């Protein structure tokens, strides 16, 4: 009997936390919802088939919300071909966006408590990469894991200092060595993790995209080292994108995916922008799942991406 009440209490608490998390997500996506859903639905009226003038407006609005030209045109053509009425537009968009996110890729971040879990994090300078690493480390630490950060952006001295600050905030260890070769540092980090029984290693990397060739070669070298040391470990290669950059994020994803075969996307700074449509553009063009989103500025403001919650936050 007591277990029954305990389980009900725990279930109620979990439901309350889920509602709270959804409320945060809905608030974070409010500007995207306005640009991607509300403005489009409100651009038509009555119960008639969407006409040519309205289709032009819808295409423009979709492009402004950073779906990209090709995807915007594809959606508008479907509205036209299927003779969608104004009253059906919201349900139509909901289904289209849901289908785009239904890739065959695993949407949960890889993690196994009984294995070494390696997270290789890439992205351009300024995208919020260091902050996301700090938040992710904090999340894993709070869940009872032994976490090691690796200051792999040895090209930019400030990057190591910033990651050091985040390691202290999160209460986790850090491996750093000024001017070290990043691939060698990753090699030593994985050896140290196995020796000292860490089960989470988060490896930072350089993001100086202005010198694309050198960056790609360096990232490939780090990734190859990780793969050689992988053994029975989990590996996620995470690309961090600044949500406010819109279609620039797709271009960055193409470059980084070419270099290191990205397995997941993390989106930062969504709370201050209306360009969350980039998530659909990346899913459509690269078949890459978004797995993490930043939901604010504090150390706890990070969430695992849930496509159903994301869609509901946009449409409900």
C-alpha positions in Angstrom: 0.0 0.0 0.0 2.8 2.4 0.9 4.6 1.7 -2.3 1.4 2.5 -4.2 1.2 6.0 -2.6 4.9 6.5 -3.2 4.6 5.6 -6.8 1.6 7.9 -7.2 3.6 10.7 -5.5 6.6 10.2 -7.7 4.4 10.1 -10.8 2.8 13.3 -9.8 6.2 14.9 -9.2 7.5 13.7 -12.6 4.4 15.0 -14.4 4.8 18.4 -12.7 8.5 18.5 -13.8 7.5 17.6 -17.3 4.9 20.4 -17.4 7.4 22.8 -16.0 10.0 21.8 -18.6 7.4 22.1 -21.4 6.5 25.6 -20.2 10.1 26.6 -20.4 10.4 25.2 -23.9 7.2 26.9 -25.0 8.5 30.2 -23.7 11.9 29.7 -25.4 10.2 28.9 -28.8 7.6 31.7 -28.6 9.3 33.9 -31.2 9.8 30.9 -33.5 6.2 29.9 -33.1 5.1 33.4 -34.1 7.3 33.5 -37.2 6.9 29.9 -38.3 3.3 29.1 -37.4 1.1 32.0 -36.2 2.1 34.5 -38.9 1.6 31.9 -41.6 -1.8 30.8 -40.4 -2.9 34.4 -39.9 -1.8 35.3 -43.4 -4.9 33.5 -44.8 -8.6 33.8 -43.9 -12.0 32.2 -44.4 -12.5 28.6 -45.4 -11.4 28.8 -49.0 -8.4 27.1 -50.7 -5.3 29.1 -50.2 -4.9 31.4 -53.3 -1.8 32.4 -55.3 -1.3 35.7 -53.4 -1.4 34.0 -50.1 1.0 31.3 -51.3 3.5 33.9 -52.1 3.2 35.4 -48.6 3.5 32.0 -47.0 6.7 31.2 -49.0 8.2 34.5 -47.9 7.3 33.9 -44.3 8.8 30.4 -44.3 12.0 31.7 -45.8 12.2 34.4 -43.1 11.7 31.8 -40.4 14.9 30.1 -41.8 13.4 27.0 -43.4 15.5 27.7 -46.4 14.3 28.4 -49.9 14.1 24.8 -51.2 12.1 23.5 -48.2 9.8 26.6 -48.3 9.1 26.1 -52.0 8.5 22.4 -51.4 5.9 23.1 -48.7 4.2 25.8 -50.7 3.9 23.5 -53.7 2.3 20.9 -51.5 -0.2 23.4 -50.2 -1.1 24.3 -53.8 -1.2 20.7 -55.1 -3.3 19.4 -52.3 -5.6 22.4 -52.4 -5.3 23.1 -48.7 -7.9 25.4 -47.3 -7.1 28.2 -44.8 -8.9 26.3 -42.1 -6.7 23.3 -42.7 -3.4 25.1 -42.9 -2.3 24.8 -39.3 -2.9 21.0 -39.2 -1.2 20.7 -42.6 1.9 22.5 -41.3 1.9 20.5 -38.1 2.0 17.2 -40.1 4.7 18.4 -42.5 7.0 19.6 -39.7 6.4 16.4 -37.7 7.3 14.2 -40.8 10.5 16.2 -41.4 11.7 15.5 -37.8 10.9 11.8 -38.2 14.3 10.8 -39.4 15.6 7.2 -39.0 18.4 8.5 -36.7 18.4 7.9 -32.9 17.1 11.1 -31.3 18.4 10.4 -27.8 21.9 11.3 -26.8 24.0 8.1 -26.6 24.8 7.2 -23.0 25.5 4.0 -21.1 26.3 4.2 -17.4 28.5 1.1 -17.6 30.6 2.4 -20.5 32.9 5.3 -21.3 30.8 7.9 -23.1 32.8 10.3 -25.3 31.3 13.5 -26.6 33.4 15.3 -29.2 32.0 18.8 -29.5 32.6 21.0 -32.6 31.3 24.3 -33.8 32.4 27.8 -34.8 33.7 30.3 -32.3 30.9 32.3 -30.8 28.2 29.6 -31.3 28.1 28.9 -27.5 30.1 25.7 -27.7 32.0 26.3 -24.4 28.9 27.2 -22.6 27.1 24.1 -23.9 30.0 21.9 -22.8 29.8 23.4 -19.3 26.0 22.8 -19.1 26.3 19.3 -20.4 29.1 18.5 -17.9 26.9 19.9 -15.1 23.9 17.8 -16.3 26.0 14.6 -16.3 27.6 15.4 -12.9 24.1 15.9 -11.3 23.0 12.5 -12.7 25.9 10.9 -10.7 28.5 10.5 -13.4 32.3 11.1 -13.2 33.0 13.7 -15.8 36.2 14.8 -17.5 36.3 18.0 -19.6 39.1 18.2 -22.2 40.3 21.7 -23.3 40.9 20.7 -26.9 40.7 24.2 -28.4 44.4 24.9 -27.7 44.7 27.4 -30.5 42.7 30.1 -28.6 44.1 30.6 -25.0 40.8 32.2 -23.9 39.0 29.0 -24.8 41.0 27.0 -22.2 40.4 29.6 -19.6 36.7 29.7 -20.2 36.4 25.9 -20.1 38.4 25.9 -16.8 35.8 28.3 -15.3 33.0 26.1 -16.4 34.6 23.0 -15.0 34.8 24.7 -11.6 31.1 25.8 -11.9 30.0 22.3 -12.7 32.4 20.7 -10.2 34.1 18.4 -12.7 37.7 17.7 -13.6 39.5 19.2 -16.6 42.5 18.2 -18.7 44.3 21.1 -20.3 47.7 21.8 -21.5 48.6 25.2 -23.1 49.7 24.9 -26.8 49.4 21.1 -26.7 48.4 19.2 -29.9 44.7 18.7 -29.7 44.7 15.1 -31.0 47.4 14.1 -28.5 45.4 15.7 -25.7 42.3 13.7 -26.7 44.5 10.5 -26.8 45.7 11.2 -23.2 42.3 12.1 -22.0 40.8 8.8 -23.1 43.6 6.9 -21.4 43.2 8.9 -18.2 39.4 8.3 -18.3 39.9 4.6 -18.4 42.6 4.6 -15.8 40.6 6.8 -13.3 37.2 5.3 -14.0 35.5 8.4 -15.6 32.4 7.4 -17.5 31.9 10.8 -19.3 34.6 12.6 -21.4 33.6 15.9 -23.2 36.2 17.0 -25.7 36.2 20.7 -26.9 37.7 21.6 -30.2 38.8 24.7 -32.2 36.2 26.6 -34.3 38.1 29.0 -36.5 36.1 28.5 -39.6 37.8 31.3 -41.4 40.7 28.9 -42.1 38.5 26.0 -43.3 41.2 23.6 -44.6 43.4 23.7 -41.4 40.3 23.4 -39.2 39.0 20.4 -41.1 42.3 18.6 -41.0 42.7 19.2 -37.3 39.2 18.0 -36.5 39.7 14.9 -38.7 42.9 14.1 -36.8 41.2 14.4 -33.4 38.3 12.2 -34.6 40.6 9.6 -36.0 42.4 9.4 -32.6 39.1 9.0 -30.8 38.0 6.2 -33.2 41.3 4.4 -32.7 40.8 4.5 -28.9 37.1 3.9 -28.9 37.0 0.2 -28.1 33.6 -0.5 -26.4 32.8 3.1 -25.7 30.0 5.3 -26.9 30.8 8.2 -29.2 28.7 11.3 -30.1 30.1 13.9 -32.4 28.0 17.0 -31.5 27.8 20.2 -33.7 26.9 23.3 -31.7 24.9 25.9 -33.7 23.8 29.3 -32.7 20.1 29.3 -33.3 20.0 33.0 -34.1 22.3 32.5 -37.1 19.6 30.8 -39.1 20.6 29.4 -42.5 24.3 30.1 -41.7 23.9 27.1 -39.4 23.1 24.8 -42.4 26.3 26.0 -44.1 28.3 25.3 -41.0 26.7 21.9 -40.6 27.7 21.0 -44.2 31.4 21.9 -43.4 31.6 20.1 -40.1 29.7 17.0 -41.3 32.2 16.7 -44.2 35.1 16.8 -41.7 33.9 14.5 -38.8 30.6 12.9 -39.6 28.3 14.7 -37.2 25.9 12.4 -35.2 23.9 15.1 -33.4 23.1 18.8 -33.3 22.9 21.1 -30.3 21.1 24.4 -30.8 21.9 27.4 -28.5 20.4 30.9 -28.1 16.9 29.9 -29.3 15.3 31.9 -26.5 16.2 35.2 -28.1 15.4 34.6 -31.7 12.7 33.6 -34.2 14.9 31.3 -36.3 14.2 27.9 -34.9 13.2 26.8 -38.4 16.8 25.9 -38.9 16.1 22.6 -37.0 13.8 21.5 -39.8 16.2 22.6 -42.5 19.0 20.5 -41.0 16.8 17.5 -40.5 15.5 17.7 -44.1 18.8 18.4 -45.8 21.3 16.4 -43.7 19.1 13.9 -41.9 20.8 14.9 -38.7 18.8 14.9 -35.4 18.9 17.8 -33.0 19.5 16.2 -29.5 20.2 19.2 -27.2 18.9 22.7 -26.9 20.0 25.6 -24.7 16.9 27.1 -22.9 18.5 30.0 -21.1 21.6 31.4 -19.6 22.0 29.5 -16.3 24.1 26.4 -15.9 20.9 24.2 -15.7 19.4 25.6 -18.9 19.9 22.7 -21.2 17.4 20.1 -22.4 17.5 16.9 -24.4 15.5 17.6 -27.6 12.1 15.9 -27.8 10.5 16.3 -31.2 6.9 15.8 -29.9 7.4 18.5 -27.3 9.1 20.7 -29.8 6.1 20.4 -32.2 3.6 20.9 -29.4 5.4 24.0 -28.2 5.2 25.5 -31.7 1.5 24.6 -32.4 -0.4 24.4 -29.1 
